[in-house]
């Protein structure tokens, strides 16, 4: 098999990964009145990566990301009657309620967007020291089945950072699970 390019994320500087994930949410954060400059994002990312105190805006970012996760959870439940884990393990053949190709594509888009927001936001929250949705990052890793696609690599890095576990450790997942079961879920900073 060819090498998996997503595995490069396991060695990338964490601050870079935080900045990439932040960028995915920049429009949604700006709509909530949170608009950071490139330099502010870089400073936030570096502070989070080094487990230094975060600027006050970080709490607003974390709360907006948590709201986006809750909204996406609600979307999956209301529209598809699925939890996040069920949605990740179900392809579109399990989705009912469409008759035309346009309806199918619209539903597929809603499902995919909700899954991506939950996955990316839970990873970013972990990197920002907030473990409230660590269970979603664990779901991403579990559903990945060891392939380590991009979402699973981000989840792994977030979980490892939050739990103070080296992402290169062979038993990283066991160490993360042990750390999560013995620590409060809100902050690792």
Buried (B, 14 or more C-beta within 10 A) or exposed (E): EEEBEBEEBBEEEBBBBBBBBBEBBEEBBEEBEBEBEEEEBBBBBBBBBEEEEBEEBBEBBBEBBBEBBEEBBEBBBEBBEBBBBBBBEEEEEEBEEBEEEEEBEEBBEBBEEBBEBBBBBBBBBBBBBBBBBBEBBBBBBBBBEEEBBBBBBBBBBBBBBBBEBEBEEEEBBEBBBEBBEEBEEEEBB
